[in-house]
Amino acid sequence: MLSGYDTVNCTLADKMLWWEYIKTNQSTNMKRILFSLACGLQVLAAVAQSGDESPFITKSFSRESVKQLEARTSGGNISVAGEASGDAKVEVYVHGNNGWGSGLSKDEIQKRLDEEYDLTLAVENGTLKAIAKHKDHFDNWRHGLSISFRVYVPESVSSEVHTSGGNIHLKDLSGTENFATSGGNMDIEHLTGKIDGSTSGGNVAIADSKNEIDLRTSGGNMHATHCEGTIRMGTSGGNMVLDDVKGDIHATTSGGQVEGQDIVGELRTSTSGGNIRLSNLSCSLSASTSGGSIDVDLKTMGKYLDLSNSGGNIAVEMPQGLGISLTVSGERVHTSKLENFSGDIDKHSIAGTMNGGGIPVKVRGSGGNVELTFR
């Protein structure tokens, strides 16, 4: 079962992971059924994890006093939401960790908190601090607790958010947000500003966000939707999905697929072991893979096109009538009619210009065939 927040909603990252499995394994009708079931199972998992959904502690602070946020916990989830009005607030959810003490009473939880943890809920010099950490003498993991935070702050607040074992969810913020988790998913919605996040073992989903985006995961999938700005995304072991993104985009994976559509600006992407599928592009593009195929559909050309594949085929569809400088090579090169072409062409390569030359188009398929189509 996928891990979830202490909430009754599927996270974006968990939905993405389920959908990636479902869409490759089931028919259309079955996809809908299984996707709904997945969300239902997620609800059950969240309820089972959190028990009583009422917060164990709730503490409010004057809105005007909060300029920044520091939230840290070692074994729980952290959710931060920007609010247009109202006081800042921290809700603390506590339950037994890793199955130990799942039926603890409130008195037993409070006793463990007092004896084994330092819990800070306070505003210090404009920084709202929600911090849960083990006391120095802590050595009984059977007495461990999962301590999660839901934090509500003014939208302009900048944050430092860290958990070593849970998920992170940020939404509706416009400051500088730095966040990290060692073992959970990251879900980001409606953020504007500088966004810097990393996870060692989870999925990453970002939606409706812009400006400076830098996200990393060592072992999960990544999905960006309706995002704009300078975007840097990297995963060592998962798939990359880009949907309706605009700007200067650098997206890489070492071991997964790259899929994208409706991309504007400049995209640099690569994978060492998967396919690349990109459609409805209006961007400059550099894409490479060592172990899959490349399929690219360009709606309009950018400043350049550079494709490289050492282990599979390349198929490119481009608009007709543009000035293009072609350098193409592959085991076999197939193309539709080249308009106003000047240069050399044979079954392995094309070197020349169309319509007097202009946009550099480099396609290298050393381990497979290349097919160029002009529409």
C-alpha positions as CSV (number, residue, x, y, z in Angstrom):
1,M,0.0,0.0,0.0
2,L,1.3,3.5,-0.9
3,S,1.9,5.7,2.0
4,G,-0.3,8.7,2.5
5,Y,-0.9,11.9,4.4
6,D,-3.0,12.0,7.6
7,T,-5.9,13.0,5.4
8,V,-8.7,11.3,3.4
9,N,-7.4,12.5,0.0
10,C,-5.1,10.8,-2.5
11,T,-2.0,12.8,-3.0
12,L,-1.0,13.9,-6.5
13,A,2.2,11.8,-6.4
14,D,0.3,8.6,-5.3
15,K,-2.4,9.2,-7.9
16,M,0.4,9.5,-10.5
17,L,2.1,6.3,-9.4
18,W,-1.2,4.3,-9.5
19,W,-2.1,5.8,-12.9
20,E,1.3,5.0,-14.4
21,Y,0.7,1.3,-13.4
22,I,-2.9,1.2,-14.4
23,K,-2.5,2.8,-17.8
24,T,0.0,0.3,-18.9
25,N,-1.8,-2.8,-17.7
26,Q,-5.5,-2.4,-18.1
27,S,-8.3,-1.5,-20.6
28,T,-10.0,1.9,-20.5
29,N,-13.0,0.9,-18.4
30,M,-10.8,-1.1,-16.0
31,K,-8.5,1.9,-15.7
32,R,-11.4,4.0,-14.3
33,I,-12.4,1.3,-11.9
34,L,-8.9,0.6,-10.6
35,F,-8.1,4.3,-10.3
36,S,-11.2,4.9,-8.2
37,L,-10.3,1.8,-6.1
38,A,-6.8,3.0,-5.7
39,C,-8.1,6.3,-4.2
40,G,-10.5,4.4,-2.0
41,L,-7.7,2.2,-0.7
42,Q,-5.6,5.3,-0.1
43,V,-8.5,6.7,2.0
44,L,-8.5,3.5,4.1
45,A,-4.8,3.6,4.5
46,A,-4.9,7.3,5.7
47,V,-7.6,6.6,8.2
48,A,-5.8,3.5,9.5
49,Q,-2.6,5.5,9.9
50,S,-4.1,8.5,11.5
51,G,-6.9,6.9,13.6
52,D,-8.8,9.8,15.0
53,E,-8.6,12.6,12.4
54,S,-9.0,15.3,15.1
55,P,-5.6,16.9,15.8
56,F,-3.9,16.0,19.1
57,I,-2.8,19.6,19.5
58,T,-4.0,22.8,17.8
59,K,-2.2,26.1,18.4
60,S,-2.9,29.5,16.7
61,F,-0.7,32.5,16.3
62,S,-1.2,36.1,15.3
63,R,-1.1,36.4,11.5
64,E,1.1,39.5,11.6
65,S,3.7,37.8,13.8
66,V,4.5,35.1,11.2
67,K,7.0,36.0,8.4
68,Q,8.7,32.6,8.0
69,L,8.2,28.9,8.8
70,E,10.4,26.2,10.1
71,A,8.8,22.8,10.3
72,R,10.7,19.6,11.1
73,T,9.7,16.1,12.2
74,S,11.6,12.8,12.1
75,G,8.7,10.4,11.5
76,G,5.6,12.1,10.1
77,N,4.1,14.1,7.3
78,I,4.2,17.8,6.9
79,S,1.5,19.8,5.1
80,V,1.8,23.6,4.6
81,A,-1.0,25.7,3.2
82,G,-1.0,29.5,2.5
83,E,-4.1,31.3,3.6
84,A,-5.4,34.7,2.4
85,S,-6.8,35.6,5.8
86,G,-7.0,34.4,9.4
87,D,-4.5,33.6,12.0
88,A,-1.6,31.2,11.5
89,K,-2.3,27.7,12.9
90,V,-0.5,24.5,13.6
91,E,-2.3,21.2,13.9
92,V,-0.3,18.3,15.4
93,Y,-1.3,14.7,14.6
94,V,0.2,11.9,16.7
95,H,0.0,8.1,16.6
96,G,2.1,5.1,17.2
97,N,5.1,4.7,14.9
98,N,5.6,1.7,12.6
99,G,2.6,-0.3,14.1
100,W,3.8,0.0,17.7
101,G,1.2,1.5,20.0
102,S,-1.5,2.0,17.4
103,G,-4.2,2.0,20.1
104,L,-2.6,4.5,22.4
105,S,-4.9,6.7,24.5
106,K,-4.4,10.5,24.6
107,D,-2.9,10.2,28.0
108,E,-0.4,7.6,26.9
109,I,0.5,9.7,23.9
110,Q,1.0,12.7,26.1
111,K,3.2,10.7,28.4
112,R,5.4,9.6,25.6
113,L,5.6,13.1,24.2
114,D,6.7,14.5,27.6
115,E,9.2,11.7,28.3
116,E,10.7,11.1,24.8
117,Y,10.3,14.2,22.6
118,D,10.9,17.9,22.5
119,L,8.0,19.5,20.8
120,T,8.2,23.2,19.9
121,L,5.2,25.2,18.7
122,A,6.1,28.9,18.9
123,V,6.9,32.1,17.1
124,E,10.5,33.3,17.6
125,N,11.7,36.5,15.9
126,G,9.0,36.2,13.2
127,T,9.6,32.5,12.5
128,L,6.8,30.0,13.3
129,K,8.5,26.9,14.5
130,A,6.8,23.5,14.5
131,I,9.5,21.1,15.5
132,A,9.3,17.5,16.9
133,K,12.5,15.7,17.7
134,H,13.7,12.9,20.0
135,K,15.2,13.8,23.3
136,D,18.9,13.0,23.5
137,H,18.4,9.9,25.7
138,F,15.7,8.4,23.4
139,D,16.5,4.7,22.8
140,N,13.3,2.8,22.8
141,W,11.9,2.6,19.3
142,R,8.8,0.7,20.5
143,H,7.8,4.0,22.2
144,G,8.4,5.9,19.0
145,L,5.6,8.2,17.7
146,S,4.7,9.5,14.3
147,I,4.3,13.2,14.7
148,S,2.7,15.0,11.7
149,F,2.0,18.7,11.2
150,R,-0.6,20.6,9.2
151,V,0.4,24.3,9.1
152,Y,-1.6,27.2,7.9
153,V,0.3,30.5,7.3
154,P,0.0,33.7,5.3
155,E,0.6,33.1,1.6
156,S,3.8,35.2,1.4
157,V,5.6,33.1,4.0
158,S,9.0,31.4,3.2
159,S,9.6,28.0,4.6
160,E,12.1,25.4,5.7
161,V,10.4,22.0,5.8
162,H,12.1,18.7,6.6
163,T,11.0,15.2,7.5
164,S,13.1,12.0,7.5
165,G,10.2,9.6,7.1
166,G,7.1,11.2,5.7
167,N,5.4,13.1,2.9
168,I,5.5,16.8,2.2
169,H,2.6,18.8,0.8
170,L,2.9,22.5,0.0
171,K,0.2,24.7,-1.6
172,D,-0.7,28.3,-2.1
173,L,2.6,29.9,-1.1
174,S,4.6,32.7,-2.7
175,G,7.9,32.9,-0.9
176,T,11.1,30.9,-0.9
177,E,10.3,27.3,-0.1
178,N,13.0,24.8,0.8
179,F,11.9,21.2,1.7
180,A,13.3,17.7,1.9
181,T,12.2,14.2,2.9
182,S,14.3,11.0,3.1
183,G,11.5,8.6,2.5
184,G,8.3,10.2,1.3
185,N,6.4,11.8,-1.6
186,M,6.4,15.5,-2.4
187,D,3.2,17.3,-3.7
188,I,3.4,20.9,-4.7
189,E,0.4,23.0,-5.7
190,H,0.0,26.7,-6.6
191,L,3.5,27.9,-5.5
192,T,5.1,31.1,-6.8
193,G,8.7,32.0,-6.0
194,K,11.8,29.9,-5.4
195,I,10.9,26.3,-5.0
196,D,13.7,23.8,-3.9
197,G,12.8,20.3,-2.9
198,S,14.3,16.8,-2.7
199,T,13.4,13.3,-1.7
200,S,15.5,10.2,-1.5
201,G,12.8,7.6,-2.0
202,G,9.5,9.1,-3.2
203,N,7.5,10.5,-6.1
204,V,7.3,14.2,-6.9
205,A,4.3,16.0,-8.4
206,I,4.1,19.7,-9.0
207,A,1.1,21.6,-10.5
208,D,0.1,25.2,-11.2
209,S,3.4,26.6,-10.0
210,K,6.0,29.1,-11.5
211,N,9.2,31.1,-11.3
212,E,12.2,29.1,-10.0
213,I,11.6,25.3,-9.7
214,D,14.3,22.8,-8.6
215,L,13.1,19.3,-7.6
216,R,15.0,16.1,-7.2
217,T,14.3,12.4,-6.3
218,S,16.6,9.5,-6.1
219,G,14.0,6.8,-6.5
220,G,10.7,8.0,-7.8
221,N,8.6,9.3,-10.6
222,M,8.2,13.0,-11.4
223,H,5.2,14.9,-12.9
224,A,4.9,18.6,-13.7
225,T,1.6,20.1,-14.8
226,H,0.8,23.7,-15.8
227,C,4.1,25.1,-14.6
228,E,6.1,28.0,-15.9
229,G,9.6,29.5,-15.4
230,T,13.1,28.0,-14.8
231,I,12.3,24.4,-14.2
232,R,14.9,21.8,-13.1
233,M,13.7,18.3,-12.4
234,G,15.8,15.1,-12.0
235,T,15.3,11.5,-10.9
236,S,17.7,8.6,-10.8
237,G,15.2,5.8,-11.0
238,G,11.8,6.9,-12.2
239,N,9.7,8.2,-15.1
240,M,9.4,11.9,-16.1
241,V,6.1,13.4,-17.2
242,L,5.8,17.0,-18.4
243,D,2.3,18.4,-19.2
244,D,1.7,22.0,-20.3
245,V,5.0,23.5,-19.1
246,K,6.6,26.7,-20.3
247,G,10.0,28.2,-19.9
248,D,13.6,27.0,-19.5
249,I,13.2,23.4,-18.7
250,H,15.8,20.8,-17.8
251,A,14.4,17.3,-17.0
252,T,16.5,14.2,-16.7
253,T,16.1,10.6,-15.5
254,S,18.7,7.9,-15.4
255,G,16.4,4.9,-15.6
256,G,12.9,5.8,-16.8
257,Q,10.7,7.1,-19.6
258,V,10.3,10.7,-20.5
259,E,6.8,11.8,-21.7
260,G,5.7,15.3,-22.5
261,Q,3.1,17.4,-24.3
262,D,2.3,21.1,-24.8
263,I,5.8,22.4,-24.0
264,V,6.8,25.9,-24.8
265,G,10.3,27.6,-24.5
266,E,13.4,25.4,-24.3
267,L,13.6,21.8,-23.2
268,R,16.7,19.7,-22.4
269,T,15.9,16.1,-21.5
270,S,17.7,12.8,-21.3
271,T,17.4,9.2,-20.1
272,S,19.9,6.5,-20.0
273,G,17.5,3.6,-20.2
274,G,14.1,4.6,-21.5
275,N,11.9,5.9,-24.3
276,I,11.3,9.6,-25.0
277,R,7.8,10.6,-26.2
278,L,7.1,14.3,-26.8
279,S,4.2,15.8,-28.6
280,N,2.7,19.2,-29.5
281,L,6.0,21.0,-28.9
282,S,6.7,24.7,-29.5
283,C,10.2,24.8,-28.1
284,S,13.9,24.4,-28.7
285,L,14.7,20.8,-27.9
286,S,17.7,18.7,-26.9
287,A,16.8,15.1,-26.2
288,S,18.9,11.9,-25.8
289,T,18.6,8.3,-24.7
290,S,20.9,5.3,-24.8
291,G,18.4,2.5,-24.5
292,G,15.1,3.4,-26.0
293,S,13.3,5.1,-28.8
294,I,12.6,8.8,-29.5
295,D,9.3,10.1,-30.9
296,V,8.9,13.8,-31.3
297,D,6.1,15.9,-32.7
298,L,6.9,19.6,-33.2
299,K,4.0,22.0,-33.6
300,T,6.4,24.9,-34.2
301,M,10.2,25.0,-34.2
302,G,12.4,26.7,-31.7
303,K,15.9,27.9,-32.1
304,Y,17.3,24.4,-32.5
305,L,16.6,20.6,-32.6
306,D,19.2,18.2,-31.3
307,L,18.3,14.5,-30.9
308,S,20.6,11.6,-30.1
309,N,20.0,7.9,-29.6
310,S,22.6,5.2,-29.4
311,G,20.3,2.3,-28.9
312,G,17.0,2.7,-30.7
313,N,14.9,4.4,-33.4
314,I,14.1,8.1,-33.8
315,A,10.9,9.5,-35.4
316,V,10.5,13.3,-35.9
317,E,7.5,15.2,-37.3
318,M,8.2,18.9,-38.1
319,P,6.3,21.8,-39.8
320,Q,7.0,22.3,-43.5
321,G,8.2,25.5,-45.2
322,L,10.9,26.6,-42.7
323,G,14.6,27.3,-43.3
324,I,16.4,24.4,-41.8
325,S,20.0,23.1,-41.8
326,L,20.0,19.3,-41.6
327,T,22.6,17.0,-40.2
328,V,21.0,13.5,-39.9
329,S,22.5,10.0,-39.5
330,G,21.3,6.5,-38.7
331,E,21.3,2.9,-39.6
332,R,18.7,3.8,-42.1
333,V,17.3,7.3,-42.8
334,H,13.7,7.7,-44.2
335,T,12.1,11.0,-45.0
336,S,9.2,12.6,-46.7
337,K,9.8,15.0,-49.6
338,L,12.5,17.6,-48.7
339,E,11.3,21.0,-49.8
340,N,13.8,23.1,-51.7
341,F,16.6,20.9,-50.5
342,S,20.3,21.5,-51.3
343,G,23.0,19.0,-50.2
344,D,23.8,15.3,-50.0
345,I,21.4,12.5,-49.1
346,D,21.8,8.7,-49.0
347,K,20.2,5.8,-47.1
348,H,22.4,6.5,-44.0
349,S,22.6,10.3,-43.8
350,I,21.3,13.7,-44.8
351,A,23.5,16.8,-44.9
352,G,22.2,20.0,-46.4
353,T,19.6,22.8,-46.2
354,M,15.9,23.3,-46.8
355,N,14.6,26.6,-48.0
356,G,18.0,28.2,-47.8
357,G,18.9,26.9,-44.4
358,G,18.5,28.3,-40.9
359,I,17.3,26.4,-37.8
360,P,20.0,23.7,-37.0
361,V,18.4,20.2,-36.9
362,K,20.8,17.5,-35.7
363,V,19.5,13.9,-35.5
364,R,21.9,11.1,-34.6
365,G,20.6,7.5,-34.5
366,S,23.8,5.5,-34.3
367,G,22.0,2.3,-33.1
368,G,18.7,2.5,-35.1
369,N,16.7,4.0,-37.9
370,V,15.7,7.7,-38.3
371,E,12.4,8.8,-39.8
372,L,11.7,12.5,-40.7
373,T,8.3,13.7,-41.6
374,F,7.3,17.2,-42.7
375,R,3.7,18.3,-42.6
